[in-house]
Each structure stands twice: as C-alpha cells, then as structure tokens.
C-alpha cells in the first residue's frame, strides 16, 4: 500500500505539523535575516524539514498540492528547498504519478557540468512547484524563478511552509507568481514556543 494513501486526514497532519513548528522552529530574540532586516523572531524551518517525522508531514502536504496542480517537478533555491523537494519526490515514488525533484544553485559552479539547476532536466511542457521553508521578501523564490523559466518549464505555484507575512506574497504576485503557504506567521504565538530566546544572524 502507498505510504501516501495511509494518511488521508490532512487536517490532522497539518495540526501535527503546526505543533512541531511551534516547538522546534520558532526562535524569539534579536536576529538579522537573510534579507538584511532585523526581526524579533526567526523561523528555523530546517529543524522540522530535516527531522524524519517533520519532513514526512511537510512532504505529505506538498505532495497533495502537487496532485491538485498536476505538476511534474518540485524544487527551489538551495538550501531551504532541498529537503522539501527530495522528501516530496521520494514520497511520490510509491504513487501512480511520481514527481521529480530539482535544486537551483545560488551560484553556478565553474567546474563539472556548470549547471544552474541540479536534478532531472526541466523543459517545455513541464509544470513545476517552487518550494521553500520560509517566505519573507520573496527573494529566494524570485531567484529560482529566473533559472526555471530559462528551461521553458511553467511555474504552477510557489509554496512555503511558513509565510512571515512581510510582503513576500505581494512581491511574488507582482511577477505573476501565486503563493500557497502551509502556515502564516499570525497562526503562531510566542507564548506556545518551547525554543529559548537567542540572538544571532540568520
């Protein structure tokens, strides 16, 4: 039996994922984000997407969206997209319609194949889902978008685990990209977090 078919209660899976994000991913303190902005909290999504159960939950929900959109491949800019893309592709392998994963490099390597995108080739006629663990300004999605569109593939949607609700969705919409967020920042409370406060650059 397919491992995807065993869990059909998406609401229960989403609730479990919310609990994991609350206790493991949210950190409160003083941070400098990748965008250069300062924030009093940080979403360390990889504390969940690199955990066995956490990745399963994310991949299960992402794969469901892949089915709804009829996409052929899932991926995005390394590093946030890497476990999500690979986990989703692996989970799809026991279904009627497997998807492939791809990783977009931040910088094209000067040796080897000099590819900007790693994984089975994308091309015209393919529909892809761009993924990332968090969304702030939309910069990572936009960088991935440039490389994917050069292949001739169509971007069906962008999907993030947590939308920080700081303008990223609008930035994507301005370029014609739609966003699906599994969760939004407003769905979490600092009072529920188990991760201690800290300070750092992220």
C-alpha positions in Angstrom: 0.0 0.0 0.0 1.2 3.5 -0.8 2.5 5.4 2.2 0.7 8.4 1.0 -2.7 6.6 0.9 -2.5 5.6 4.6 -2.8 9.2 5.9 -5.9 10.8 4.4 -6.7 13.2 7.2 -4.9 16.3 6.0 -6.3 18.4 8.8 -4.7 16.1 11.4 -1.4 16.1 9.6 -1.5 19.9 9.4 -2.2 20.2 13.1 0.7 17.9 14.0 3.0 19.9 11.7 1.8 23.2 13.4 2.8 21.7 16.8 6.3 20.7 15.5 6.9 24.2 14.0 5.7 25.9 17.2 8.0 23.9 19.5 11.0 23.4 17.2 11.2 26.0 14.5 10.2 29.4 16.1 13.0 31.2 18.0 12.5 34.6 19.7 15.2 37.2 20.3 17.1 39.6 18.1 18.0 38.4 14.5 19.3 39.7 11.2 17.5 37.9 8.4 18.9 37.0 5.0 17.1 40.0 3.6 19.0 42.3 5.9 16.0 43.1 8.0 16.1 42.8 11.8 13.4 40.7 13.5 12.4 39.7 17.0 11.8 36.1 15.9 13.3 33.6 13.5 11.8 30.6 11.8 14.4 27.8 11.6 12.4 25.6 9.3 15.1 23.1 8.8 14.7 22.0 12.5 11.5 20.5 11.1 12.2 19.7 7.5 15.4 17.8 8.5 13.5 15.7 11.1 12.1 12.4 9.9 8.5 13.0 11.1 8.6 16.7 10.3 9.8 16.1 6.7 7.1 13.4 6.2 4.4 15.8 7.3 5.7 18.6 5.0 6.2 16.3 2.1 2.8 14.8 2.5 1.1 18.2 2.4 3.3 19.4 -0.5 2.6 16.2 -2.5 -1.1 16.7 -2.1 -0.7 20.2 -3.6 1.4 18.7 -6.4 -1.6 16.4 -7.2 -4.0 19.3 -7.2 -1.9 21.3 -9.6 -0.8 18.4 -11.8 2.9 19.3 -11.5 5.8 17.2 -12.8 8.6 18.5 -10.6 9.1 20.2 -7.3 12.2 22.2 -6.2 13.6 25.6 -5.5 16.7 27.5 -4.3 19.1 25.6 -2.2 19.2 25.3 0.9 15.6 25.7 2.2 14.0 23.8 -0.7 16.4 20.9 -0.7 14.8 18.6 1.9 11.3 19.5 0.9 11.9 18.8 -2.8 13.7 15.5 -2.1 11.2 14.4 0.5 8.2 15.1 -1.7 9.8 13.3 -4.7 10.6 10.2 -2.5 7.1 10.1 -1.1 5.7 10.3 -4.6 7.7 7.3 -5.7 5.1 4.9 -4.4 2.2 6.6 -6.1 0.7 6.4 -9.6 2.4 9.6 -10.6 5.8 10.2 -9.2 7.3 13.7 -9.4 11.0 14.7 -9.8 13.0 17.0 -7.6 15.4 19.8 -8.6 17.7 22.1 -6.8 18.6 25.6 -8.0 22.1 26.7 -7.2 22.7 30.1 -5.7 25.9 30.4 -7.8 26.7 28.3 -10.9 29.8 26.2 -10.3 32.7 26.8 -12.7 33.6 23.1 -12.9 31.9 19.9 -14.0 28.6 20.5 -15.8 28.3 24.1 -14.8 24.6 23.6 -14.2 22.4 26.2 -12.6 19.8 23.5 -11.8 20.6 20.1 -10.4 18.4 17.1 -11.0 16.5 15.5 -13.9 16.2 18.2 -16.6 13.3 20.6 -16.7 11.9 21.6 -20.1 9.0 23.0 -22.1 5.6 21.4 -21.3 6.6 20.7 -17.7 4.8 22.2 -14.7 6.8 22.8 -11.6 6.1 23.8 -8.0 8.6 26.1 -6.3 9.1 25.4 -2.6 10.9 26.9 0.4 10.7 26.6 4.1 10.0 30.3 4.9 9.0 33.4 2.9 10.0 36.9 3.9 10.6 39.2 0.9 10.3 36.6 -1.8 13.9 36.9 -2.9 14.7 33.1 -2.9 11.6 32.3 -5.0 12.4 35.1 -7.5 16.0 33.9 -7.9 14.8 30.3 -8.5 12.1 31.6 -10.9 14.7 33.1 -13.2 16.6 29.9 -13.7 13.5 27.7 -14.0 11.9 29.9 -16.7 15.0 29.7 -18.8 14.3 26.0 -19.1 11.0 26.6 -20.7 9.1 25.0 -17.8 6.0 26.6 -16.4 5.8 27.6 -12.7 2.4 26.5 -11.4 2.8 28.0 -8.0 5.1 28.9 -5.1 4.7 27.0 -1.8 6.3 27.8 1.6 5.9 26.2 4.9 5.7 29.5 6.8 4.9 32.9 5.4 6.3 35.6 7.7 3.7 38.0 6.2 6.2 40.7 5.5 5.5 41.5 1.8 6.8 38.4 0.1 3.4 37.3 -1.3 2.9 40.7 -2.9 6.4 40.6 -4.4 5.7 37.3 -6.0 2.3 38.4 -7.2 3.9 41.4 -8.9 5.8 38.9 -11.2 2.8 36.8 -11.8 3.6 34.1 -9.2 0.9 32.8 -6.8 1.7 31.7 -3.3 0.4 28.8 -1.2 1.5 28.9 2.4 1.0 25.9 4.6 1.0 28.4 7.6 1.2 32.1 8.2 3.1 33.9 11.0 -0.2 35.0 12.5 -1.1 31.4 13.3 1.7 31.1 15.8 2.1 32.6 19.3 5.4 33.2 21.2 3.7 32.0 24.3 3.5 28.5 22.9 7.1 28.2 21.8 9.5 25.8 23.6 12.7 27.0 21.9 14.5 29.5 24.2 15.2 33.1 23.1 18.5 33.8 21.5 20.4 36.3 19.4 22.1 35.9 16.1 22.3 36.5 12.3 20.0 34.5 10.0 
